[in-house]
Structures are given as C-alpha cells and as structure tokens.
Amino acid sequence: MSDFSFAHLTPSLILDAIESLGVRVSSGLLALNSYENRVYQFSTEEHGRLVVKFYRPQRWTHAQIIEEHTFSAELKAHELPVISPAIFDNKSLHEYEGYHFVLFPSVGGREFEVDNLDQIEWMGRLIGRIHACSAKQAFEHRLSINVEEYLQQPQKILREGDLVPHHLHIPFFTILEQVSDLATRLYAQGESGINMIRLHGDCHPGNILWRDGPSFVDFDDCRSGPAIQDLWMMLSGDQQQQQLQLMTLLEAYEEFNEFDTRELALIEPLRAMRMVHYMAWLSKRWADPAFPRAFPWFGEDKYWENQILSLKEQFSALQQPAIRLHP
C-alpha cells in the first residue's frame, strides 16, 4: 500500500474484506468516530454486533499491530475489562487488498466522567491492576514515548508545512521552541531511573466506556513509557481539583501496584508533548480529505492564535513545581 490514506477503501471493499472471513454482514455500516483509522459498526446474524477497524497504511508494522493485539489479549486473559480483537481463521489481524484490518465485539457504554471521584477511584484500581500485569515484560516492537517523536519531529513538520499563517510564524515558533526545549530537558531529567512499562498510551476519557464499571478500548497507541502517562489525562479542573483527583487515583492504584512519586514531575512535560504532537498530527494528516472536513478550524488564524496562548500557559506550567500529593 503506497498511499497512507484511505482513498481506495470503498464500502464494497469493506464488505468484501469482512466477508472474506466468512462473516456475513446483515446491516449497513455505521462509521464510528475515528480519524487515524477507519472504524465501522455492523450486525451479523451469527456473531451479533461487531466493529471492524482498518489500520491506516504505513503507520504500524505487522509486528507492531500483532503486539498490540497480544497485549490486549493478555490483559483480558487476566480478567481485566479490555476489549480485545475477535479471532477468525485463528488470527486477530487480517489483510485485504493491501489494508490490515481487525474485528472486535461491539460494546456499548457511556463516557467516563472526569469529575466523578467514585469513577476516578475505580479507574485507579483498574489501571493499577493493568500496570501490575504489563510491567512483567516489555514490548519488543512497539515504540516508546520519546521527545524525538513527540517534540522534535513535530516541530519540523510544523515548520515545513504551510498551515501556520505566515504573519504568526515568529510568535508561534518562538514559544513552540521554548516549550519544546524546556519539556525535552524536564522529561529527560524526570525519566532517569524511572521504570518504563507497557502502557495503554492514550488513556483519555473517550477510550473508556462505562457500563457497570469501566472497559478500556482502543490500544492503537500502546507504547512503553512511565506509568503516569496512563493517569494524568484523567485529571481536570484547577490545581486543587487535580490534586484531589490525583490522590484518589493513586490511593486506589497502589492497592494493586506501587507508584513511583518521582513520576509526578513528568506530568507537565507529557502534557506539552501531547499538545505539540497533536498539532503536528493534524498537519501531517491534512492531505487526508477527512481531516479538513472534521477540523475546518485548523487552518484559521484564530486556532493558531489560541495555540500561541496555550503554549505560553504551558511554558509557565513547566516552570512551576510539580504537582504534589499533599499541600
């Protein structure tokens, strides 16, 4: 597949790919909210409701995808509530017309409530259980959370692109460089001596379904990194609120796994890395027609003006002492 996009992924190809596994589709295809990949829900008479995910070409290698599937299956085997791939023809990963795809059982639920301390406590216990399992061995093929991919390469992508308005180049790239340099230095200092483990990697509320408790979905971004990466995105509100949420999370987490409090110093560098990586991700995917339709504001002056302000705020946050568990 020489094209990184989904230009040739037509509805008929999707149906043919699914039916190549002997799965007969008895409904239409409902597109689910995904931009990096293409994800559709459908019904079958024999297997009930399923979800098919087509991986974006050229993003992951075959070995990396298999390792993702193996990781989620391992967690499920330990009776952890994760959604792992369905097996057809004794395989989880399939290929059709150059596209890699996978089937999952369709699981409903509502989104995790970031301001609900009871749910936060539940999530702390769950992530503690996941990390106790994931720390037992390392990834062989999946990538790590690193400043090269999350800060240095994104800066280059944004500079070489033409989406940042020319009249905002100086203020935008000036603060971007300041944030990136400081986050790079702080992350390097903070990760020294920290145990890097297998992570979900993208543990935001949209990847947690709640139905009589939480279930994790979408291990597409699983990586090696510090445990705090799977925790900090559940924090919201002002500093006092985040401190209470963090205490609740970690007290529950430590029922199952020890947490290294030195990792608290990595929260703001990781936040900066996510901000910069996200902007570059949109820029890199802009040639995919789905992105201008989904993110029309990305090419507007107002968006980049707001990013300058957000980066300035993050630069200030990076200079503050790390959040503490106790005042």
N, C-alpha and C positions, 0 to 999 in steps of 0.2 A: 504494500500500500504506500504509494509515493505521496499521497495527499494527506495532510494531517487532519483535514476536516471531514465532514460527513456528506460531501456533495453527492455521493453515489448511494447513500443509504435511503433508498426509497421505501415506501410502505410495502410494496410487493417483495422487496429483498428482505425486509424484516420478517415478514410472514414466512417466506421460504426458508430463512435461517432457522426460525423456531421449529418449523415443521420438518426440517432435516433431522431433528432429534426424535421424530415420531410423536411430537406434541401437536395436537390438533387445536387450533385456536377457534373458539366458539363465540367470540365477541369482537368488537372493534379494538383498536389500540388507543389507550389513553396516555398521552405524553405526560410524564411527571417532571417536576421541577429539577432539572439538571442541565448545566451548560457545558461542563467539561466533557461529559459523556452524553449518550442518548439513552434515555430510560423510559420504558413503556409498561403499563399495566394491562393485562388482558385476562380473559377467563378461558378455561378449558373444562370439558365435561369430566375428564378422567382425573386431572390433577388439581382442580379447583382454580383459584385465582393465583396468577403468577406475575412476576415482574422480570422483564428482560433488560439487561444493560449491555450496550455496545460501547466498548472502550475506544477512546479517541486514539486513532492511529499515531504511532511514533512516540507516544507518551511513556509507556511502560514496556519493558521487555516481557517475553513469555514467562521467563523465570521469575520476574518480579510480581507478575499477576498471580502466578501459582503460589508464591509465598504469601501473598495477601490472603488467598483462599485458605491455605493451610493454617494460617494464624487464626482466622475467624473460626474455622472448624475445630481447632484445638481448644479455643475458649468455650465453644459450645459443648464440646465433649466433657469439659469440667463443669457443666450445668450452669454456665453463665448465660444471661439473656442477650445473646447477639444473633443477628440474622446472618447466617452463613449460606453459601451457594447450594443450590439443589444439584444433585448428581444425576446425570443422564449419560448413558453409554459408559458408565464407570469413570466419568470425568466431570470436573466442575467448569473447565474452560473449553470453549468450542470456537471453531473458526468457520466462516462462510464468506466467500468472495473477498477475502483479504481482511475482513473485520473479525476481531476477537469479541466474543460475547459470552454472557453468563446468565443463568436463570436463578431467581430467588423466589421463595414463597412470599406472597403479598401479606404484609402485616400492617394493620391499621393502628391508630393511636393518636393522641393529641401531643402537642409540643411540650417539652419540659418547661416549667415555669421558673424563670431565673430568680424571682423574688420570693419563692416559696421555700422556707427553711426546712420544712419536712422533706420536700423533694431533694433539696441540696444535700441533706444528711443521707438520704437513700443513695444518691449518686456517689457520695464519698465512700460509702461501704462498697458499692459496686466497682468503682474504679480501683479501690484498694484490693479487691479480690482479683480483678483483671491483672493488675500490675504484679501481684504475688505470683501469678501464673506466668506472665510474659517475661518476667525477669529471670526465669530459669534457663533460658537460652537466648541466643542472639539471632538477628536476621543475617542471612548470608547475601541476599541480593537487593533488598530494599535499601533506599537511601537513608541518610541521616538528616537531622535538622542542622543546617550549617550556614554560616554567614556568606559563603560563596554563592550559594543558590538563592538565599533569601534577601541578600542585600547587594552584593557586588554585581551579580548578573542583572538583577532588576534595574539598577542604576544605568547600566549600559543599554539595556532595552529601551528605557525611557528616553535616554539622550539620543539614541539613534532613530527613534520614531519621530513622527511628525504630529502627534496628538496634543502635546503640551503647547498651548498658544505661545507664539514667539515673544510677545510682549511680557509674558510671565516667566520666561526662561531664567532670568537672573534670580528673582526671589525664590522660585520653586527649587531650582537645582542647588542653590546655596544652602537652603535649610535641609534639603534632602541629603546633601553630602554631610552636613553637620550631624544629623540624626544617624545616618548610616555609620559614620566613623565612631561616634560615641557608643552606639549599640554594638558594633563589632568589638570594641575594646571591652565593654562590660560583659558581653556574652562569653568572650574568651576567658576573662577573669573568673566568671561565675561557674563555667562548666569544668574548670580544672578540678580534678578529684571527684567529680560527680559521676555516679553510675548511670550510664546510658542504657536504656532498656527499650524493648519493643513497645510501641505506642499505637493507639488509635490514630493520633496525629492531628485530627481535625474535629476535636470534641466540642463543637458548638451546639446550641440548643436544637438546631434544625436536624441534627444527626441523632437525636434521642427521641424515641417515641414512648409515650406514657400510656399504658393501659394495664391497670392493676400492678403498677410498677414500671420501671424503665426497661427499654430494649435499645441496644446500640445497632445502628445501621451504618452502611457506607464506610468500609475500611479502605477505600480507594487511596487515601493519603497516609496509610500506616507507614511509620518510619521509626528509626531509632532516635532517641533523644532523652532529655530529662523528664522525670515523672510529672513535673509541674506543668508541662505542655498540655496534658490531658485534664488539667484542673483549672487553669487560670481563665479560660474562656467562659466559665460559668459564673464569674464574678461580675457584678453590675452595680450601678449606683455610685454614690460618693464614697470617699475613703472609709468612713465609719461603717457604712453598709457592707463594703467589700471585706473589711476586717472581720465583721461578724460572720459573713458567708464563708470566708476562708477558715475561720476557727471551726465552724460547723462541719465543713468539708473534711478538714484534716483530722478532727477528733474521730469522725466516722471512718475515714481512710485507715487510720492507724489501728483500728480493730482487726485489720487483716494484713497490713503491710506497713513497715516502718517508713517514715518520710524524713528526708534529709532537709532540715530547715534552711540550709545554705542555698537551696534552690529558689527561695523566695526572691533572691536578688536577680533571678533570671526573668521574672515576670515582665518588667518593662522592656528589656531588650527583646524578648519574644513578641511582645505587642508591637514594637517598632518593626520587627522583621515581618510580621504578618501584614502590617499596613503597606510597607514598601513592596512586598511580594504581590499583594493583591492588585495594586496599580499596574505593575508590570505584567501580571497575568492578563488583565483586561486589554492592555496594549498589544500583547503578543497574540491574543486571540481575535483581534479586531477584524482580521480578514475573514473570519467565520461569520456568515451573514446573520447567524442567530444573535451575535453579540451586539451589533448596532441596534437591533430591534429590541433587545432586552435591556440595554443600558444606554439609551439615547443621550442621557445627561453627561456621559463620559467625555464627549467631545466639546462640551460647553465651557466657556470661561469660568462660570460660577463654580463648577465642580473643582477646577484646579485652584481657584482662589480659596475654596474651602479646605482643600488639601494642604495648602500653604499654612493656613491657620492650625489645622490638625497636627501637622508636623512640628510647628512651633510649640504647641501644647505638649506633644510627646517629647520634644527635646528638653522641655522643662521637667517633665516627669522622670526622664532618665537621670537628671541631675539631683533628684530628691533621694533621701534614704529609702531603702527597700521597705515594703510593707512588712509590718511585724504582727505576730500572732496576738500580742498583748500590748495595750497602750504604753 
